[in-house]
């Protein structure tokens, strides 16, 4: 039997599905295109999603409070409950070096 409690919701394949659904829900073209290939879900807890962004443009989007609230609203629709977002910037080279180690 698969455990589907909040704390054990999702494996990394599920992360990709959630991210795809989030990007699909975003109806502001500039935000959608900026986040599409530069956002990674690092982990999910019962009330937060921890993203890593590998793009300075995506980092700027998240630094705008209005954009952040908009994305949190869209994420909450995907997750079916209110979720907070935590974003960390990491340059591409560092991220991929760390993932390949």
Secondary structure, DSSP 4 states (H G I P E B T S, - for coil): -----GGG---HHHHHHHHHHHHHH---HHHHHHHTTTEEEEEE-SSEEEEEE--HHHHHHHHSHHHHHHHHHHHHHHHTS--EEEEEE--HHHHHHHHH-
